[in-house]
Amino acid sequence: MNILQLCVKVPYPPHDGGSIAMYNIQKAVTENDATLKVLTFNTIKQLVDLNTLDEEYIKMTKIEGVFLDNRIKPFAAIFNLFTGESYHIIRFIRRDFEEKLIEILERNEFDVVQLESLYMVPYLETIRRYSEGKVILRTHNIEHLIWQRLAGITANPIRRWYLNLLADRLRHYEMWALNRVDGIAALTKEDEAQLRTLGADVPIHVAPIGVDLKNYPSLPMPEGNLLFHLGAMDWLPNQEGIKWFLEEVWPKLSADMPDVRFKFAGKRMPPGFFNFKSDRVDISDKVDSIEEYFADGKLMVVPLFSGSGMRVKIIEGMAFGKAIITTSIGLEGIPAVDGKEVLIANSPEEFIAKIRIALNDPESLKMIGENARKLVETRFNNRKIGAELLSFYENLEKE
């Protein structure tokens, strides 16, 4: 099977959730004998010199990129308020990308064109005009739901109004797009249900983000009581969640347990977070080795109250055999059981109580981490996920 994958950003190196989701599916399909071609935006926020990429990756993907300045521009954002269009979507409409896409479609035949996220849908008409391949929308999230949930936890009324406006426009575009593709690859059962609620009646296949466990050695239980978090800090749900944890949970928890420390890291860390730094709170905007970063921590903290799709860093933490405490929303798409493969908490009181109990019972924490790794091994095998996805593509009828 010959696949063209359209990406919103360069998926390599796979450091953040979105990049990992795109890279891992590339590995999954090519390991199952599919051939792949990647056309991607090369965004100013994550600009990559494609000539310096790993040779094996270039060989696997035959990657080409088109530069995109995707920074938020205040004047354009204000003007957009009067247009009725989704500002999220129009930022990814570029003539030079379309021209490169046409060039690729004219010189190649593809069985499938895979759109990585809703932001690639504006090129659907061009794909239909120049290709006979099936068009698949791979939904990393229910995009409007992220902004809707953020609005729901925002106190500032002006900001809440604006976020609701963004969510509403994105929702209308999402509803318009769903039945214009031949099929949808969703990351979670929850997202599949949301897509059906939005009106999707095309075939949907759930293909979660997989991992290759050989890249994730089981990490031993460390000494000390270090809590940790790792995630892209330019993603609003992570910002909101960590701010909530530092303001609502950490003051009481740290007062009750003087030996507890907390570290969190993520690219593009907003400067305001460094105000929380202390002798017991360590903050960094980069991590050289994920494995080393995870190795030092006893309990991974993922306090998410918005967002959609799957949390890749939770899957990675489980693969390393780490115990994790997260919210019900954070666990969406991961069939883990509270107290068996994960700890679930949804309020400051629950977080404090469960963290306190967990840190005082290292054997229980070790068991949860071991069970989490077994869950990843059975449910998130990357090669198996790729084979099932290709089977879905093979049996899918073109609209």
C-alpha positions in Angstrom: 0.0 0.0 0.0 1.3 3.4 -0.9 0.4 6.2 1.6 0.8 10.0 1.4 0.8 11.5 4.9 0.2 15.2 5.2 1.5 16.6 8.5 1.0 19.9 10.3 4.6 19.9 11.6 7.8 17.9 11.1 7.3 14.6 13.1 11.0 14.1 13.7 12.6 14.0 16.2 9.5 12.7 18.0 9.7 14.6 21.3 6.2 16.0 21.8 2.8 14.2 21.8 1.8 15.2 18.2 5.2 14.3 16.7 5.2 11.0 18.5 1.7 10.2 17.2 2.7 10.9 13.6 6.1 9.2 13.9 4.9 6.1 15.6 2.2 5.5 12.9 4.9 6.0 10.2 6.9 3.3 11.9 3.8 1.1 12.3 2.7 1.1 8.7 6.2 0.8 7.1 7.0 -2.1 9.4 3.9 -3.7 7.9 5.3 -3.3 4.3 3.5 -0.1 3.4 5.4 2.6 1.5 5.2 6.1 2.7 5.7 9.7 1.5 5.5 12.6 3.9 4.6 16.2 3.0 4.7 18.5 6.0 4.6 22.0 7.1 7.9 23.1 8.7 6.7 25.6 11.2 8.6 28.5 12.6 7.7 27.3 16.2 9.4 23.9 15.5 11.7 24.6 12.6 13.8 21.7 11.5 16.6 21.5 8.9 15.3 18.6 6.9 18.8 17.9 5.5 20.1 17.1 8.9 17.4 14.4 9.7 18.5 10.8 10.3 19.2 9.1 7.0 17.0 6.1 7.9 14.1 8.5 8.7 14.5 10.3 5.3 14.6 6.9 3.5 11.4 5.7 5.3 9.4 8.9 4.7 10.9 10.6 1.6 10.0 13.7 3.5 9.4 17.2 2.0 8.6 20.3 3.8 7.0 23.7 3.2 7.8 26.6 5.6 5.0 28.0 7.7 5.0 31.0 10.0 2.2 29.8 12.3 2.7 32.3 15.1 -0.4 34.0 16.4 -0.6 37.4 14.8 -2.8 39.8 16.8 -4.0 42.0 13.9 -5.0 38.9 11.9 -6.7 37.3 15.0 -8.7 40.5 15.6 -9.7 40.9 11.9 -10.8 37.2 11.9 -13.4 38.0 14.6 -15.5 39.6 11.8 -15.2 36.9 9.2 -17.0 34.0 10.7 -14.1 31.6 9.8 -12.1 29.5 12.1 -8.8 31.2 12.8 -7.2 27.8 13.7 -8.0 26.5 10.2 -7.1 29.5 8.0 -3.6 29.7 9.5 -2.8 26.4 7.7 -4.1 27.5 4.2 -1.1 28.2 2.1 -0.7 28.4 -1.7 2.9 27.1 -1.7 1.9 24.0 0.3 -0.9 23.3 -2.2 1.5 23.7 -5.1 3.9 21.2 -3.6 1.0 18.8 -2.9 -0.1 19.0 -6.6 3.4 18.4 -7.7 3.6 15.2 -5.6 0.2 14.0 -6.6 0.9 14.5 -10.3 4.1 12.3 -10.2 2.9 9.6 -7.8 -0.1 7.3 -7.3 -1.3 6.8 -3.8 -3.7 4.3 -2.4 -4.4 6.4 0.7 -3.8 10.1 1.5 -3.7 10.4 5.3 -4.5 13.8 6.8 -2.9 14.3 10.2 -5.5 16.4 12.0 -8.4 18.6 10.9 -5.9 21.3 9.8 -5.1 19.4 6.7 -8.7 19.2 5.5 -8.5 22.5 3.5 -6.5 20.5 0.9 -9.2 17.9 0.4 -10.5 19.4 -2.8 -7.0 19.5 -4.3 -6.5 15.9 -3.3 -9.8 14.8 -4.9 -8.8 16.7 -8.1 -5.4 15.1 -8.5 -5.6 11.7 -6.8 -7.8 8.6 -6.9 -6.7 7.5 -3.5 -8.9 7.1 -0.4 -8.7 10.1 1.9 -8.4 9.4 5.6 -8.7 12.0 8.4 -6.6 11.0 11.4 -8.0 12.8 14.4 -5.5 13.4 17.1 -8.1 15.2 19.1 -11.7 16.4 18.8 -10.3 19.8 18.1 -13.2 22.1 19.3 -13.5 20.1 22.5 -10.1 21.3 23.7 -11.1 24.9 23.5 -14.6 24.2 24.8 -13.1 22.5 27.9 -10.6 25.3 28.3 -13.4 27.9 28.2 -15.3 25.9 30.9 -12.4 26.2 33.4 -11.6 29.9 32.5 -12.6 32.5 35.1 -11.9 35.6 33.0 -15.2 36.4 31.2 -13.6 38.0 28.1 -11.1 35.2 27.7 -14.0 32.6 28.2 -16.1 34.4 25.6 -13.2 34.3 23.1 -12.4 30.6 23.8 -16.0 29.7 23.3 -16.1 31.6 20.0 -13.0 29.7 18.8 -14.5 26.4 19.9 -17.8 27.1 18.2 -16.2 28.0 14.8 -13.9 25.0 15.0 -16.9 22.8 15.8 -18.8 23.9 12.8 -15.8 23.3 10.6 -15.3 19.9 12.2 -18.9 18.9 11.5 -18.6 20.1 7.9 -15.5 18.1 7.3 -16.2 14.7 8.9 -18.3 13.2 6.1 -16.2 14.6 3.2 -13.4 12.1 3.8 -13.6 8.4 3.0 -12.8 7.3 6.6 -11.6 8.4 10.0 -8.8 7.0 12.2 -9.5 8.1 15.7 -7.1 7.6 18.7 -9.7 6.7 21.3 -13.2 5.1 21.7 -14.2 8.4 23.4 -13.2 10.4 20.4 -15.1 7.9 18.1 -18.3 8.5 20.2 -17.8 12.3 20.0 -17.3 12.1 16.2 -20.6 10.1 15.9 -22.3 12.7 18.0 -21.0 15.4 15.7 -22.6 13.6 12.8 -19.9 11.4 11.3 -21.4 8.5 9.4 -18.3 7.4 7.5 -16.4 4.3 8.7 -14.2 5.0 11.8 -11.4 2.9 13.0 -9.8 3.4 16.5 -6.0 3.2 16.2 -4.4 4.4 19.5 -0.9 5.6 19.7 1.4 2.6 20.0 4.9 2.1 21.4 7.7 -0.4 20.8 8.6 -1.6 24.3 12.2 -2.4 23.3 12.7 1.4 23.4 11.3 1.7 26.9 13.3 -0.3 29.5 11.5 -1.0 32.8 12.8 1.6 35.3 13.5 0.6 38.9 11.8 2.4 41.8 14.0 5.3 42.9 14.7 6.5 46.4 13.1 9.7 47.7 9.7 11.2 47.1 10.0 13.0 43.8 6.8 13.8 41.9 7.3 14.7 38.2 5.6 15.9 35.1 6.7 16.1 31.5 4.8 17.7 28.6 4.9 20.4 26.0 4.2 23.7 27.8 3.0 25.6 24.8 -0.1 23.3 24.9 -2.8 25.2 26.9 -4.2 22.1 28.7 -0.8 21.4 30.1 -0.4 25.0 31.2 -3.8 25.0 32.9 -3.2 21.6 34.6 0.2 22.4 36.0 -0.9 25.9 37.2 -3.9 24.2 38.9 -1.6 21.7 40.6 0.9 24.3 41.8 -1.9 26.5 43.2 -4.5 24.1 44.5 -2.5 20.9 45.4 1.1 21.6 46.0 0.9 24.2 48.9 -1.0 21.8 51.2 0.8 18.6 50.0 4.2 20.1 50.5 3.3 21.4 54.0 2.0 18.0 55.0 5.0 16.1 53.5 8.2 18.1 53.9 10.2 15.4 52.1 8.2 15.6 48.8 9.7 17.4 45.8 8.2 18.2 42.4 9.9 18.7 39.1 8.3 19.6 35.8 9.7 20.2 32.3 8.5 21.0 28.8 9.5 22.9 25.7 8.5 26.5 25.4 7.9 26.9 29.1 5.9 30.2 29.7 8.2 32.5 31.7 5.6 32.9 34.5 6.0 29.3 35.6 9.6 30.0 36.7 8.1 32.1 39.5 7.1 28.8 41.2 10.7 27.6 41.3 12.0 26.9 44.8 14.3 24.5 46.7 11.6 21.8 46.4 10.2 22.7 42.9 12.5 22.3 39.9 11.5 23.6 36.5 13.2 23.2 33.1 12.3 24.1 29.5 14.2 21.1 28.0 15.0 17.5 28.8 18.1 15.8 27.2 16.9 12.2 28.0 13.3 11.2 28.7 14.5 7.9 30.2 16.9 9.7 32.6 14.2 12.2 33.5 11.6 9.5 34.2 14.1 7.4 36.1 14.5 9.9 39.0 10.8 10.3 39.7 8.7 8.1 41.9 5.2 9.2 40.8 4.2 10.9 37.5 1.6 13.7 37.9 -0.7 14.5 34.9 -3.4 16.9 36.1 -5.5 17.5 32.9 -9.0 19.0 32.8 -9.2 19.8 29.1 -8.0 18.4 25.9 -9.0 15.4 23.9 -7.4 12.4 22.2 -4.6 10.4 24.0 -1.9 11.6 26.3 1.3 10.2 24.8 3.4 10.9 27.9 1.1 8.8 30.0 1.6 5.9 27.6 5.4 6.5 27.7 5.3 6.6 31.5 3.4 3.3 31.7 5.9 1.8 29.2 8.7 2.7 31.5 6.8 1.0 34.4 6.0 4.3 36.2 3.1 4.8 38.5 0.9 7.7 37.3 -1.7 9.9 38.9 -4.0 11.7 36.5 -7.6 12.8 36.0 -10.5 11.0 34.3 -10.0 13.3 31.3 -6.2 12.6 31.3 -6.9 8.9 31.1 -9.3 9.0 28.1 -8.4 6.4 25.6 -6.3 4.3 28.1 -8.3 1.4 29.6 -6.5 1.5 32.9 -8.2 0.8 36.3 -7.8 3.1 39.3 -5.6 1.4 41.9 -4.5 -1.3 39.5 -2.6 0.3 36.6 -3.0 4.0 37.5 -4.3 6.4 40.1 -7.2 8.7 39.3 -8.0 11.9 41.1 -10.2 14.8 40.0 -10.1 17.3 42.9 -7.3 18.8 45.1 -8.4 16.7 48.0 -8.3 13.5 46.0 -4.8 14.3 44.6 -3.4 15.1 48.0 -4.9 12.0 49.6 -3.9 9.6 46.9 -0.4 11.0 46.6 0.1 10.8 50.3 -1.0 7.2 50.5 1.0 6.2 47.4 4.3 7.7 48.5 3.9 5.9 51.9 3.4 2.6 50.1 6.2 2.0 47.7 5.3 -1.7 47.1 1.9 -0.6 45.9 3.4 2.0 43.6 5.8 -0.6 42.2 2.9 -3.0 41.5 0.9 -0.2 39.7 3.9 0.6 37.5 4.4 -3.1 36.7 0.7 -3.5 35.8 0.9 -0.3 33.7 3.7 -1.7 31.6 1.8 -5.0 31.1 -1.2 -3.0 29.9 1.0 -1.1 27.3 2.5 -4.4 26.1 -1.0 -6.0 25.5 -3.0 -3.0 24.3 -0.5 -0.5 22.6 1.8 -2.7 20.5 2.7 -0.3 17.7 3.3 -2.9 14.9 -0.1 -4.6 15.7 -1.8 -1.2 15.6 -0.3 -0.5 12.2 -1.4 -3.9 10.8 -5.0 -3.3 11.9 -5.0 0.2 10.5 -3.8 -1.0 7.1 -6.5 -3.7 7.1 -9.1 -1.0 7.7 -7.7 1.0 4.7 -7.6 -2.0 2.5 -11.3 -2.8 3.2 -12.5 0.7 3.0 -14.6 1.7 0.0 -13.9 5.1 -1.6 -16.7 7.6 -1.5 
